[in-house]
């Protein structure tokens, strides 16, 4: 009975998520991260509460450092900072997860601030713990007209015909309500997730003539744990797919975790980059991770690599559970 209920629920969730992105989309993609296996909360609200402890994550990505500058010499390269916090709670007798996600993304003349509160309902199933979550919050996007004025023309962008318009362009900012939906299934041997960001396709309201839509973006992720006894290593192959139905990005990753403490791995981002990553989890629950992207696309000659650092910390607020061990990084 539980199995049939789970299958029915899973089919409905997948159908709804795919329906949400069936129409053609255009606009900017969601910010890029290479250590996405340690940053599930940002893209999937169903992940909230999965670690059964208070989980804090801070990440910063500096992409294409040294390249992509405007005519005045100002950097056009993306820079993204993200903070996430979540924990498991019992809400009115329901096993649940709650969280908060903050992200600031800068690329060229555009700065976007994402602020989301997250709630997930959680169930125990024969196939692992299932979380179905909803995120809701605000997006604030600002435009630096001074940088826009130094960009070369080239057709219609952001609702402006750049071949006809002449600078200086005005500074402006707009805000919009944002929603996301996701489901995350975690088992001791594997994990699966599917989610959609910008469910309502938010459109920030600007004072000037800029027109910006944020695409509905679908994320599909999954990983499997393969224990090796000699030495005590767990291999975790995983895949991370991101699409706005106009473009698709796929990461294929293999991570090795030694003694539940050290990890290192390699990612191939299809037709884009090879990523080297590694890190350590200390006994007090502090995690430190670093990754470096080496481009294999045609952009390789135009820029240097991308650097990303991740800091995480988890702890238990429950007094009766203070003796509980920190959850291994291999289950992220």
N, C-alpha and C positions, 0 to 999 in steps of 0.2 A: 504493500500500500504506500509506504514512504517512498519507495523507488519510483512508482508511477507518479506520485505527487511531484517529486523532484524533476522528473523528465518533463512533465507538463509545464512546470514553472520555468524550467530552463528554456524550453522551446518558445514560450511566450516572451521571455526577456530578450532572447536573440532576435525574434521576429520584430519586436518593438524597436530595438536599437537599430536594426537594419532599415526599418521603415523610416526612421528619423533622418537617415542620410540618403534616402533614395533619390532625392532631387539633386540637380547639378549644383555644385558649390564652387565658390571662387573667393579669393582673398588670401590673407596670410595664414600660414600653417601655425600649429601650436609650437611653443618654444621647444628646442631640442635639448635632450639630456642623454648622456652615454651610460650613466650609472642608474638606468631606469629600474633595475631589479631591486635597488635600495630606496626607490622613490615612488612606490606604487600609489601612495595616497594622493599624490598630486594629480594623477590621471584617472584614478578609479575610486570613487567614494565607497564602493562596496568593500574596500580593504580596511576601513576604519574598525578598530578593535581586534584585528586579526592576531596581534601579538600578545593580547591578554594583559598588557602592561601599559604604562604611560610611555609613549614612543615619540621622541623628538628628532627631527631631521633638518639639517641646514645644508644647502648646497649652493655652489657658485660655479658658473660656467663662463669662460672667456673664449669665444669662438673666433677662429680665423685671425688670431692676433698678428698685427703687423701689416694687415692688408685691408683693402676696401676703404678708401678715404675719399671724402668729398673734395671738390675743387679747392676749397679753402684749407685743406689738410686735416679737417676734423674726421674722427673715426666713424665709419659706417658699420663696423663689425658688431655682431650681436653679443650682448652681455646679459646674463640671466642669473638672478638670485631667487632661491625658493626656501620657504620655511614651512614645515608641516608638523602638526602635533595631533595625536589620536590616542584613545584608550578604550578599553572595554568597560561597559557600564550595564547595570540592571535598571531599566527604565520602566516603571509601572509593571514589573514582573516579566518584562521582555528582555531577553538577552540582546544587547545592542552594542553599537560602537558609535562614538562621537569624535569629531575632529575639527581642525581648523587648518586652512591652507592659505598661505600668502605667497605671491610670486610677482617679481618685478622684472620685466623684460624690456631691454633697450636694443633697438636696431635702427641705425641711421637716425633719422629725424623723429622716430616714433618711440614713445615710452608707454608701456602698458602695465598697469597694476591690477592683479587679480586678487580678490578677497572672497573666500568662500567658507561657509560653515557646512559641516558634513554630518549626516546621520545615516547609520546602516542598521538594518534588522538582521540578526544572525540566527542560523539554525544549525543544529547538529544533524548530519546525514550519514548514511553508510559510506559515502564517498568523500567525506571530509566536512569541514565547517564552511557553510555557505553564508556569504554576506551580500545583501542587496541594499545599495545605498543611493542617497540623493544629496547633491551639493547645490547650494544656492547662495548667491552673494552678488557682488558688484564688480564691474570692470570699469576702470578709468583709463582712458587713452589720451595722451597729450602729444601735440605736434610742434616741433621746433621749426618755425617758418624760416629762420635764418639758414638752417642746414638745407631745407628744401630749395632755397634760392640758389644754392651752389650746385644742385644736381642737374645733370644734362637732361634735355627734353627726350621724349620717347613714348608718345601715345598717351592713352587714357590710363590714369592710375589714381586711385582713391577718389574717383569721381571728378578729377580735374584733367582737362586736356592739356598736357604739358607742351604740346607743339604750338599751342596758341597762347597759353598763359605766360606772363612774365613776372619775375619777382620784383620787389621782395614779397614773399608770402607771409601772411600773419601767423602768429602763434595761436594755438587753440587747444581746447580740451573738451572731452565728452565722456559721459558716464552712461552705463546701461546695466540693467538687471541680467544676471547670468544663471543658468542652471546646468547641471550635469547628472548623469545616471550611470550606475555601473553594478556589476555582479562579480564577486570574487570567491572562488572555491579553493580552499587550502587543505591539503592532506599531508601527512608526514612524508610521503613519497613524491608529491607533485603539487603544482598549483596551476590554476587557470583563471583568466580574467577577461572580461569584455566590458567596455564602457563607451560612452559618448560624451564629449565635452561640448559646451555651447549649444545645448539642446534646443534653446529658443532662438538660436542664431541672432545674438544681440547686435544691436546697431547703436553705437554711441552717438549721442546728440551733440553736434557741434554747432557753434554760432555761425561759422563761415560755410563755405560751399563744399567742404570735404564730405565724402560719403564712404563709410567704412562698414563692412559686414565682417563679423568673425564667423568663420566656417564651423559647421558641425564637424567634429573630428572624432573618428572612431579609433579606439585602441583595443587590440587583441594581444594577449600575452599568455605565455605558458612555460613551465619549466619542470624538469624531472630530476630526482636525486639518485645518483648511482654510487653507492658506498664501495670503497676499495679498502681492504683490510691491511695491506702492506704496501706502503705506509698507510696510516689511518687518514685517508683522504676521501672526501665526497666530491664527485664530479657533478656539476649542475649545468647541463645543456639547456638553453632557453631561447625563446624567440619573442620579439617585440615588434608588432606591426602597428603602423600609424597611417591613417588615410583620411583625406577630406573629400574623397571621391573625384578629385581632380588630379591628385598625385598620391603615390604610395611610397612609404619608407619602411624597410624591413631590416631589423637587427638580428643577426644570428650570433649567439654568445655561448661560450663554454667557460665556466668558472670552476676552479678547484679550491676546496676549503680544507685546510690542514688543521687537525686537532680542534675543530670548532672555533678557531681563533684567527688564523691567517688565511687570506684568500688572494688569488691572482687569476687573471683570465684574459681572454682575447675575444673581441667582437668584430664581425664583418658587417658593415652597414652597406647594403646592396648598392653598388655603383657609386659609392660616396666615400667611405673611409674604413680604415682598419684602426681599431681602438685597443690600446693596452691599458689594463686596469689592475689595481691591487689595493690591499688594505689590511687592517688589523682590528680585532675587537679585544679591548682590555677587560680585565676581570671585573671592573666596576661598572660595566655596561656601556662604556664609551667606545664608539666606532669611528675610525678614520679611513677614508678611501680617496684614491686619486686615479684619474684616467687621463690619457693623452690620445687625441685623434690625429692620425696621419691620413691626409686626403689622398684618394686614388682617382679622383675625378679630374676633369679638365681644369678645375679651379686650383689644382696643386701648384701651378707655376705663379699663381696670383696671390698667394697667402701663405702664412705659416700655419702650424697646427693649432688645435684647440685644447685648452686645459680645463679640467673640472675637478673640484675638490668637494668632498662630502664629509660632514660631521654628524654623528648620530649619538643619541643617549637614550637609554631606556631604564626605567626603575618602577618599582611596585609601591603604590600608596597604601595598599592593604596591610594592616599590622599583622594579621594572621597568616600572611603569605610571605613574610620577610625572608624566610629561609628558602624560598623558591629560587632555583637557578635561573640565570639570564638565558633567554632563548637563543639558540645557536643561529649564527648568521646564515647557515645553510638552509634555513626555513624561510628566508626572506624572498 
